[in-house]
């Protein structure tokens, strides 16, 4: 696909033979003139006409690239599906990085403190930020000499990202002392799987099903089983989903030979995701809540329908549809809802969610302190 400037030029070029209608308003009076335009204009012809009229008549300068992006976004928005969206080149890059489980930046997690400051809340192991000496608790004051006071966390985060091997200068406050760090960006692998041994229980939390989440999950199971555990608590709370293949790969490790899920497209075409006979057979309990969506529900539904484990917690979100991602040569992309997915028993949970086998309500979601859902899972495993 041509770049956005080429798209605008194409739209203008499509105007041959089209005439203009003009109305000039001042208060309630108007001057309206009309010349003949082609009947039954196509979408492309009408878009070309609007683009040309804006450039020729709008009183201020405007960004033609922005015009094109908004037009493409409007086309995607018009189907009325919040999951079908146009992605600009910048948005596409960020989306692909996140789906791949990596980010090109310095490897920090940020949050706002009670005073509205942007604070480093965590440092990713092995990241440029860690090697440079940044620490959790540092208050970020500037980036490349420009103040970040008043900016949101996403805005500051975007400033830290960039091409690999480029430098960023970050100004911070540490215990009221101003410091400056020059840090070289690199590609950082994010960790989406947390695990620990709690007595004879292996606790594993998956925060998102990215491309590298399945490998991280396999390593967690391998490490925990080597240390000697008698059961697994899988925490999918507040996991928004992710890549269906990643969820299916994790399901293959937890389930015996069976159907994990299947998808159906608009033409009735069915695609099955199955597991083989080799799997981790330890007793299993799965924690879910209203923030467990999409691929999280897919995995929980497969475990529930196949009788492999007990689902504990609260009703899940209810997203039972799958998006396909299509990329264009200019770096932009289009995400389209293309399939519905079904649990092994043939249930599409879209708009409904999955009902846990044991309903337990709690505000705590990290298996520390008074987490009644986690405590119920340990009790149910009985190991």
C-alpha positions as CSV (number, residue, x, y, z in Angstrom):
1,X,0.0,0.0,0.0
2,X,1.3,3.5,-0.8
3,X,2.0,5.9,2.1
4,X,-0.6,8.4,3.3
5,X,0.6,11.2,1.0
6,X,0.2,8.9,-1.9
7,X,-3.3,8.0,-0.7
8,X,-4.2,11.6,-0.5
9,X,-2.9,12.2,-4.0
10,X,-4.9,9.2,-5.2
11,X,-8.0,10.6,-3.7
12,X,-7.4,14.0,-5.4
13,X,-6.8,12.3,-8.7
14,X,-10.0,10.4,-8.5
15,X,-11.9,13.7,-8.8
16,X,-11.8,14.0,-12.5
17,X,-15.3,14.9,-13.7
18,X,-16.7,15.7,-10.3
19,X,-18.1,19.1,-9.7
20,X,-18.6,21.1,-6.5
21,X,-21.6,22.3,-4.5
22,X,-20.9,25.3,-2.4
23,X,-22.8,27.0,0.5
24,X,-21.4,30.1,2.3
25,X,-23.0,30.7,5.7
26,X,-22.9,34.0,7.7
27,X,-25.3,34.0,10.6
28,X,-28.6,32.5,9.2
29,X,-27.9,33.6,5.6
30,X,-26.2,31.4,3.1
31,X,-25.0,31.4,-0.4
32,X,-25.5,28.0,-2.0
33,X,-24.3,27.0,-5.4
34,X,-24.5,23.6,-7.0
35,X,-22.9,22.1,-10.0
36,X,-23.6,18.7,-11.4
37,X,-21.7,15.8,-9.7
38,X,-21.7,12.1,-10.8
39,X,-24.7,10.1,-9.8
40,X,-24.1,7.1,-7.5
41,X,-20.6,8.1,-6.5
42,X,-18.5,5.2,-5.0
43,X,-17.0,5.4,-1.5
44,X,-13.6,6.2,-3.0
45,X,-15.0,9.0,-5.3
46,X,-16.8,10.7,-2.4
47,X,-13.8,10.4,-0.2
48,X,-11.7,12.0,-2.9
49,X,-14.1,14.8,-3.3
50,X,-14.2,15.6,0.4
51,X,-10.3,15.5,0.6
52,X,-10.0,17.8,-2.3
53,X,-12.6,20.2,-1.0
54,X,-10.9,20.4,2.4
55,X,-7.5,21.1,0.9
56,X,-8.9,23.7,-1.5
57,X,-11.3,25.5,0.9
58,X,-10.5,25.0,4.5
59,X,-9.1,28.3,6.0
60,X,-6.4,26.8,8.1
61,X,-3.5,24.4,7.3
62,X,-4.0,20.8,8.4
63,X,-2.1,17.5,8.5
64,X,-3.0,15.4,5.5
65,X,-1.5,12.3,7.1
66,X,-3.9,12.9,10.0
67,X,-6.8,13.3,7.6
68,X,-6.0,9.9,6.0
69,X,-5.6,8.2,9.4
70,X,-8.9,9.5,10.7
71,X,-10.6,8.4,7.5
72,X,-9.3,4.9,7.8
73,X,-10.2,4.9,11.5
74,X,-13.7,6.0,10.7
75,X,-14.2,3.2,8.2
76,X,-13.2,0.6,10.9
77,X,-15.3,2.4,13.5
78,X,-18.4,2.3,11.3
79,X,-18.9,-1.4,11.8
80,X,-19.7,-0.7,15.4
81,X,-17.3,-3.3,16.9
82,X,-14.8,-1.9,19.5
83,X,-12.3,-4.6,18.6
84,X,-12.2,-3.8,14.9
85,X,-9.8,-0.9,14.6
86,X,-7.4,0.8,12.3
87,X,-3.9,1.2,13.7
88,X,-1.5,3.9,12.6
89,X,2.1,3.0,12.0
90,X,3.0,4.1,15.5
91,X,0.1,2.2,17.0
92,X,0.9,-0.9,15.0
93,X,4.5,-0.9,16.2
94,X,3.4,-0.6,19.8
95,X,0.8,-3.4,19.3
96,X,3.3,-5.8,17.7
97,X,5.9,-5.1,20.4
98,X,3.3,-5.9,23.2
99,X,2.0,-9.0,21.4
100,X,5.5,-10.2,21.0
101,X,6.3,-9.7,24.7
102,X,9.0,-7.2,24.0
103,X,9.4,-3.4,24.1
104,X,12.2,-1.2,22.7
105,X,13.0,1.2,25.4
106,X,14.8,1.2,28.7
107,X,12.8,-1.3,30.7
108,X,10.9,0.5,33.5
109,X,7.4,0.4,34.9
110,X,5.9,3.7,35.9
111,X,3.0,4.9,38.0
112,X,1.8,8.2,39.6
113,X,2.4,8.9,43.3
114,X,0.0,10.8,45.5
115,X,1.5,14.1,44.4
116,X,1.0,13.4,40.7
117,X,4.7,12.7,40.0
118,X,5.6,10.0,37.5
119,X,7.6,7.4,39.6
120,X,9.6,4.4,38.6
121,X,7.6,1.6,40.3
122,X,9.6,-1.4,38.9
123,X,12.8,-2.1,36.9
124,X,12.8,-5.1,34.5
125,X,15.6,-7.5,35.2
126,X,18.5,-7.3,32.7
127,X,17.2,-4.0,31.2
128,X,19.2,-0.9,30.3
129,X,17.5,0.9,33.2
130,X,18.8,-1.7,35.7
131,X,22.4,-1.5,34.3
132,X,22.3,2.3,34.3
133,X,21.5,2.5,38.0
134,X,17.9,3.7,37.9
135,X,15.9,2.5,41.0
136,X,12.3,1.9,41.9
137,X,11.1,5.1,43.7
138,X,13.0,7.5,41.4
139,X,10.8,10.4,40.4
140,X,11.1,11.2,36.7
141,X,11.4,15.0,36.1
142,X,12.6,15.3,32.5
143,X,13.3,13.4,29.3
144,X,15.9,14.7,26.9
145,X,15.9,18.0,28.7
146,X,12.2,18.6,28.6
147,X,10.0,18.6,31.7
148,X,7.5,15.8,32.1
149,X,5.6,17.5,34.9
150,X,1.9,17.2,34.2
151,X,2.2,14.4,31.6
152,X,0.4,11.2,32.1
153,X,2.1,7.8,32.6
154,X,1.3,6.7,29.0
155,X,2.7,10.0,27.7
156,X,6.0,9.6,29.6
157,X,6.2,6.0,28.7
158,X,5.9,6.8,25.0
159,X,8.9,9.2,25.4
160,X,11.1,6.5,26.8
161,X,10.5,4.3,23.8
162,X,12.4,4.5,20.5
163,X,14.7,2.7,18.2
164,X,17.2,0.3,19.6
165,X,20.7,1.7,20.3
166,X,19.5,5.3,20.5
167,X,20.1,7.2,23.7
168,X,17.7,8.9,26.1
169,X,18.6,11.4,28.9
170,X,16.4,11.0,31.9
171,X,16.3,13.5,34.8
172,X,15.2,12.2,38.2
173,X,14.8,13.1,41.8
174,X,16.1,10.5,44.3
175,X,15.7,11.5,47.9
176,X,15.3,15.1,46.8
177,X,18.7,14.9,44.9
178,X,18.5,15.7,41.2
179,X,20.3,13.1,39.0
180,X,20.7,12.6,35.2
181,X,21.1,9.3,33.4
182,X,22.1,8.7,29.8
183,X,20.7,5.3,28.8
184,X,20.9,3.4,25.6
185,X,17.6,1.9,24.5
186,X,17.4,-1.8,23.6
187,X,14.8,-4.5,23.0
188,X,13.7,-5.7,26.4
189,X,11.8,-9.0,26.9
190,X,8.9,-8.5,29.3
191,X,7.9,-11.1,31.8
192,X,4.2,-12.1,31.7
193,X,4.5,-15.2,33.9
194,X,5.1,-15.0,37.7
195,X,5.7,-18.1,39.8
196,X,6.7,-19.2,43.3
197,X,6.5,-22.2,45.5
198,X,4.1,-21.9,48.5
199,X,4.6,-24.9,50.7
200,X,3.7,-27.9,48.4
201,X,1.7,-25.6,46.0
202,X,3.1,-24.1,42.8
203,X,1.5,-20.7,42.2
204,X,1.7,-19.4,38.6
205,X,0.2,-16.1,37.4
206,X,-0.1,-15.2,33.7
207,X,-0.8,-11.5,33.2
208,X,-1.2,-11.7,29.4
209,X,-0.9,-14.3,26.6
210,X,1.9,-12.8,24.5
211,X,4.1,-14.6,22.0
212,X,6.7,-15.5,24.7
213,X,4.2,-16.3,27.5
214,X,4.0,-20.0,26.7
215,X,7.7,-20.4,26.9
216,X,7.8,-18.6,30.2
217,X,5.0,-20.8,31.5
218,X,6.8,-24.0,30.5
219,X,9.9,-22.8,32.3
220,X,7.8,-22.0,35.4
221,X,6.2,-25.5,35.5
222,X,9.6,-27.1,34.9
223,X,11.2,-25.2,37.8
224,X,8.3,-25.7,40.2
225,X,8.0,-29.5,39.5
226,X,11.8,-29.9,40.0
227,X,11.4,-28.3,43.4
228,X,8.7,-30.7,44.4
229,X,5.1,-29.6,44.3
230,X,1.8,-31.5,44.7
231,X,-0.6,-29.1,42.9
232,X,-0.8,-25.9,40.8
233,X,-2.9,-22.8,41.3
234,X,-3.1,-21.0,38.0
235,X,-4.0,-17.3,38.4
236,X,-5.7,-15.7,35.4
237,X,-7.3,-12.9,37.3
238,X,-7.3,-9.6,35.4
239,X,-5.6,-11.2,32.4
240,X,-7.2,-9.5,29.4
241,X,-6.3,-12.2,26.9
242,X,-3.8,-12.1,24.0
243,X,-2.7,-14.5,21.3
244,X,-4.9,-17.5,20.9
245,X,-2.0,-19.7,19.9
246,X,-0.2,-18.9,23.1
247,X,-3.2,-19.8,25.2
248,X,-3.6,-23.1,23.3
249,X,0.1,-23.9,23.7
250,X,-0.3,-23.5,27.5
251,X,-3.5,-25.6,27.4
252,X,-1.6,-28.3,25.6
253,X,0.8,-28.5,28.6
254,X,-2.1,-28.7,31.1
255,X,-4.6,-30.9,29.3
256,X,-4.7,-34.5,28.1
257,X,-5.5,-35.3,24.5
258,X,-8.6,-33.3,23.8
259,X,-10.1,-30.3,22.0
260,X,-8.9,-27.1,23.7
261,X,-11.1,-24.7,21.8
262,X,-12.4,-24.2,18.2
263,X,-13.2,-21.1,16.2
264,X,-15.8,-20.5,13.5
265,X,-15.6,-17.8,10.9
266,X,-18.4,-15.9,9.0
267,X,-18.6,-18.7,6.4
268,X,-18.9,-21.5,9.0
269,X,-15.3,-22.6,8.6
270,X,-14.1,-24.3,11.7
271,X,-10.5,-24.5,13.1
272,X,-9.8,-26.8,16.0
273,X,-7.0,-26.3,18.6
274,X,-6.1,-29.6,20.3
275,X,-3.7,-31.0,22.8
276,X,-1.7,-34.2,22.7
277,X,-1.5,-37.0,25.3
278,X,1.6,-35.6,27.1
279,X,0.7,-33.1,29.9
280,X,1.4,-32.1,33.5
281,X,-1.1,-34.1,35.5
282,X,-0.8,-32.4,38.8
283,X,-4.0,-31.3,40.5
284,X,-5.1,-27.9,39.2
285,X,-7.2,-25.0,40.4
286,X,-7.7,-21.8,38.3
287,X,-8.5,-18.4,39.6
288,X,-10.6,-16.0,37.5
289,X,-12.6,-12.8,37.9
290,X,-14.3,-10.1,35.9
291,X,-11.1,-9.0,34.4
292,X,-10.3,-12.4,33.0
293,X,-11.1,-12.1,29.3
294,X,-10.7,-13.6,25.8
295,X,-7.8,-16.1,25.8
296,X,-8.0,-16.4,29.6
297,X,-11.6,-17.5,29.3
298,X,-10.6,-19.8,26.4
299,X,-8.1,-21.6,28.7
300,X,-10.4,-21.6,31.7
301,X,-13.3,-23.0,29.6
302,X,-11.1,-25.8,28.2
303,X,-10.0,-26.8,31.7
304,X,-13.5,-26.7,33.0
305,X,-15.2,-28.5,30.1
306,X,-12.6,-31.3,30.1
307,X,-12.8,-31.8,33.9
308,X,-9.1,-31.1,34.3
309,X,-9.4,-28.6,37.2
310,X,-11.6,-26.5,39.4
311,X,-12.4,-22.9,38.4
312,X,-12.6,-20.6,41.4
313,X,-13.5,-16.9,41.7
314,X,-16.0,-14.6,39.9
315,X,-17.8,-14.5,36.6
316,X,-15.4,-13.8,33.8
317,X,-15.6,-10.9,31.3
318,X,-17.3,-12.6,28.4
319,X,-15.2,-11.9,25.2
320,X,-15.6,-14.9,22.9
321,X,-14.4,-13.4,19.6
322,X,-11.1,-13.5,17.8
323,X,-9.4,-10.7,15.9
324,X,-7.1,-11.0,12.8
325,X,-4.3,-8.5,12.2
326,X,-3.5,-7.3,8.7
327,X,-0.5,-5.2,8.0
328,X,0.1,-2.6,5.2
329,X,3.4,-1.6,3.6
330,X,3.4,1.8,5.2
331,X,3.6,0.2,8.7
332,X,-0.1,0.7,9.6
333,X,-2.6,-2.1,10.2
334,X,-6.1,-3.2,10.5
335,X,-7.4,-5.4,13.3
336,X,-10.7,-7.1,12.4
337,X,-13.0,-9.5,14.3
338,X,-13.0,-12.6,12.1
339,X,-14.1,-15.5,14.3
340,X,-16.0,-16.6,17.3
341,X,-14.4,-19.2,19.6
342,X,-16.2,-22.0,21.5
343,X,-15.4,-24.0,24.5
344,X,-15.0,-27.8,23.9
345,X,-18.7,-28.3,24.8
346,X,-19.7,-25.9,22.0
347,X,-20.5,-22.8,24.2
348,X,-19.6,-19.3,22.9
349,X,-19.2,-17.3,26.0
350,X,-19.3,-13.9,24.3
351,X,-21.4,-11.5,26.4
352,X,-21.8,-14.2,29.0
353,X,-18.5,-15.2,30.5
354,X,-17.6,-18.4,32.4
355,X,-19.2,-19.2,35.7
356,X,-16.7,-20.6,38.2
357,X,-17.3,-24.0,39.7
358,X,-16.8,-22.3,43.1
359,X,-17.8,-18.6,43.4
360,X,-15.7,-16.6,45.8
361,X,-15.6,-12.8,45.9
362,X,-12.6,-10.8,47.0
363,X,-10.9,-7.5,46.4
364,X,-7.4,-9.0,46.8
365,X,-5.9,-10.5,43.6
366,X,-2.2,-11.3,44.3
367,X,-2.2,-14.4,46.5
368,X,-0.7,-12.4,49.4
369,X,-2.5,-11.4,52.6
370,X,-6.2,-12.2,53.0
371,X,-6.8,-13.6,49.4
372,X,-9.9,-15.7,50.0
373,X,-9.9,-17.0,46.4
374,X,-6.4,-18.3,46.6
375,X,-7.0,-19.8,50.0
376,X,-10.1,-21.5,48.6
377,X,-8.0,-22.9,45.7
378,X,-5.4,-24.3,48.1
379,X,-8.2,-25.8,50.2
380,X,-9.9,-27.3,47.2
381,X,-6.7,-28.9,45.9
382,X,-6.4,-30.7,49.3
383,X,-2.8,-31.7,48.7
